[in-house]
């Protein structure tokens, strides 16, 4: 009996040492540099521990002093990244494209997919010592996407991903931080760029539940019904699995119990909202409307509940009546039965 206990104790000790070495020591050592390789990224276990530790030691809506040793902003670059078919299929199945989207011919990688690929990098950035906000409670209020080349360039070989803090701004609602995301092809040419604006709200601030009508939505309603396309969609429980940034964000952990126990207090993430709108626009207007080079801007407020139903409206706009093709397309999402929008966006071509 004593020998059995000794073997069990020895086995547990070896496993513990191995887990500490792989998930903590190696991850801590890897984050000593800002340039990493795709197969040498820190483990999620280590990043999640850092995420919750920094959340417990900081307050929401408070901008902390810059790191004493340097004035530079937090930045991470990952080399030799590769797009895995299973990851692309998982994103498409949740983000409105369907699980079989990658198998369809002449279909480019969805515009929001690189945000999904940057999930672990964003988590690394939020837990970096130079990041000056509390990582939990961050809300995406604005996002811009720009494609300089077809995103399918990322399929042709190893590519580079980079995330970087651009700056912080104090607002009435709290503190905003702009985070730049970019993807560069194996030839060194920029393929895709995005800027996320995240808000850390103060406790005293009370925001309205929806975006109020603006000039964009009013102009839409003034157009003929033929020019405005309206689609009603269900917000599935799986939308929460997409997380605030990707399946790599700790928001994903919170989504699981809400999904299985039918809690309706969960909200659809901004990435799901934008991706679903772009997917429906591509289905009804064709892929040409989002073919590179193209720029997409979106503004978010209170997202819809999960599960629930939303209405998506979009219409093409032209600068001059003589132009044969539309130069931009505006879209917005509302809660079903509500005239106030949760998201307003614009697709423009140069």
N, C-alpha and C positions, 0 to 999 in steps of 0.2 A: 504493500500500500504506500509505504514511504517512497519507494522508487518511482511509482506512478506519479505521485504528487511532485516529486523533484523534476521529472521529465516535463510535466505540465507547466511548472513554474519556469523552467528553462525555456520552453517553447514560447510562452507568453513574453518573457523578457526579450528574447531575440526578435519577436514580431514587433514589440514596442520600440526597440532600438531602431529597427528598420523603418517603421512608420515615421518616427521622429526625424530620422536622417533624410528620408525621401520627401516627406511633406512639409517639413519645417526648415531644416538646415539647408537643404539644396535650394528650396524656394527663396529663403532669405538671402542666400549667396547670389542667386540669379538676379535678384532685384537690386544688387549693388551697382549694376550698369543699366543704362537706358536703352541699350541696343541688345536685343535678344534674338535667338533663333526659334523658329516655330516649334521645333521638337524639344526645346529646353525651357518652355514657359513654366512659371510656378504653378503648383497644384491649386485646385479650387479650395481644398481644405484649408490651406494656409491663408489664401486670400479672404475666405469667409471669416476666419478667426480674426484677421486684421480689420475686416469690415465692421464686425459687431463690436470689437474692442474700441475702435475709434468712434463708433456711434454712441457708446456708453460714456465716453470721456468728453464729448462735445455737445453743444446745444444747437438746436435748429434755428436758422435765421441769423446766426452770428458769424461774422467774418473774422477769422483769427489772423494773428500777425504772421508775416512771411517768415519762412525758415531762416534762422540766423546765419547759417553758413553760406547761403547763396541767394541771389535775387532772381534767378531764372525760374520760369514756370515749369510745372511738371510736364514731362514728355516721355513717351515710350515708342520705340520703333521695333518692329518684328520683321525679320528677314526670312526668306525661304518659306513663305506661307503657301499652302496648297488648298484648293477648293475641293472638298470631298463631296461626292455625289450624295451620300447619305445625309450630310448636313444641309445641302441645298434642298433635298426632297423634304426634309423635316420643316424647313422654313416655309416652303411653298404650300405645304399641306395645312399650315396654321394661319398663314398670312393672306389667304384669299385666292391663291392661284390653283390649288388642287395638288394632290400628291404626285400626279402624273405630268405636271407642267414641265419638268426638266426633260421628259422624253419627247416633247413636241418639237418638231422641226421648225427652224427659223425663229426660235424664241430666245431672246437675250436674257441674261440673268436679271431678276427683278431689281429695280432701282434701290430698294431698301435692304437688299440682302447683305451688302457690305457692312451696314450698321450691325446686323446680326453677327457677322464675322468678327467685329471689333468688340464683342461682348466682354471677353476676358481682359482685353486691353483697357477697356473703360473701368472695369473693376480694379485693375492694377493702378489706374490713375486716381480713382476715388480713395484708395487706401494709401497713396503716396504721402510721405511726410510733408511735401511741398503743397499738397492740396489743402486749401484754407477753409473748407466748409465741412459740416457734418455730412457723411456719405448717405445716411438714411434720410428719407423725407424729401429727396430732390424730385422736382416735378419738371417735366419737359414742357416749356411754354412756347418755344419756337424751334423750327428746324428748316434748314435749307439743304438741298441736294443739287449737285452739278456733275454731269457726265461730260467728260472731254473726249472720250473714246467709248466705243461699245464695251460694256462691262464684261462681255465674253472674252476680252483680252486676258482676263484673269485665269481662264481655263487653259491657256496655252503653255503655262509653265509657272515656276515659282514667282511670287509677287511679294510686294512689301506693304505692310499696314503700319499706319502711324496715328497716334492720338496725342493731343497736346492741349493744354489749357492756354487760351488766348488772353483772358483777363476776367476781372470781376467788376460788377457794377451794383451800387446800392440803389434800391428802388423803394417805393412806398410799401410794396408787398413783402420785401425782404432783400436777399442778396442773389443776384444772378451771376452765373458763370458761363462763359462761352467755351465750348470744347470743340476743337477741330479734329475731324476724322479724314483720312485720305488713304487711297489705294493706288499703288504704282505698279505698272507692269514689269515684266522681267527685262524689258529693254530700257527701263528707267524713265518711261514717259508716264505722266499722271493720267489716270483713267477716271477716277471718281473722287469727289470731295464733298464733305458735309460739315455743317456747323450746327451743333446742338446748344441751345440755350436752356440751362437748368436753373430752377428757382428753389432756393431754400427759404421757405416762408417764415415770417415771424408769427408767434402765437396770437398776437393781438390783431393781425390782419384777417379780415373776413372777405373772401372773394365771392363773386356771384356764381351761381351754379352753371351758367352758360354764357357764351359770347353773345353780346347784343348784336342786333342787326347793324350792318355797316353798309357802305356804299356798294361794296361788291355784291352782297346778297340782295340788296334792293334793285340793283341793275339786273340781276338774274331774273327776278320776278317780273320785271317790266318787259323782258323779252317775250316773244311769242312762245307758246307751249311747245311748238315744234323744235325750237332751238335749245330747250332745256330738257335734259334727260333726267328722269327721276327713277331711283331704284330703292327698294326696301329690302333690307337684309337683317338676318338674325345675328345677334352677337353670341357666338358659341362659348361654352365654358372653356374650351381649349384656347381661346384668345388670351386668357390670363397666363398661359404657359409661355407665351412669347416674352413676357416680362417687360420691364420698363425699357430695357435696351436690347436684351436677348435672353436666351435660356441660361446664360451664364450669370445673370444678375441674381442676387439673393431674393429679389421679388418673386422669383420662380418658386422658392421654397415656401413662401407664404401662400402662393396660388394653389398649391396642392390640396391642403385641407379645405380651402374655400370651394374648390371644384368638387371634391368627393362628398362634402357634407351640405352642398347646395346653399351656401351662404350667398346672398344676393348683394352684400355690401361691397363686393369686389368690383373694381373699375377696369375697363378695357385700357391697355397701355397705348401710349401715343404711337408707338411703332406699328401696332396692329391697325389703328385707325388710318394712318397714312398709307400703309401698304395695301389695305383693302380698297381704299379709294383708287389708288393707281391701278390695281388689278381690274377693277370694274371699268375704269376708263379704257384700259387696253382691250378688254373684251368687246366693248361697244364702239370704240373709235378706231381700233386697230393699233398695231405696234408702232406705226409711223409717228404717232403723237408723242411718244416718249423715247424715240430713237436719238442717240447722241449726235450732236451736242444739245443738251437740254438742261434747263434749270427749274427746280421745283422748290417753292417756298410754302410753308405751312405755319399756321398759328393755332395753338391748342388752348383749351380752357378745361372745364370739368368734363371728363370723359363719361361715356354711357356706362350703365350698370351691366354686370354679367350675371346671369343671362339677360338679354333684352333685345330690342329691335331698334334699328336706326334707319334713317332715310339719307341717301346720297343723291345730291343734285350736281350736275355739271353742264357747262355750255361753252362753246367756242366763241372767241372774240377776235375781231379784226380791227386794225388801226384805220384802214381805209376801206370803203365799200367796194372799190375797184379791185382789191386783192382777191385772188381766186382761192387762196388757202389761208386758214386761220393761223395767226402768229402766236396765239396763247389760248389757254383753256383754264377757266376758273371752276372750282369745285368746293363744296362744303358738305358737312355731315351734321345732321340734327337728330335728336332723339325723336322717335316716332310719336306724332301727335303734338310736337312742340315746335314752335316757329323760331326758336332761338337755336343758333348753331353751336356745336361743340368744337368744330374745326373748320377753318377757312384756308383754302390753298389756291395756288396759281402755278400752272405749267407754262413756261415761256421758252421760246426758241430764239436764238440769236440770228 
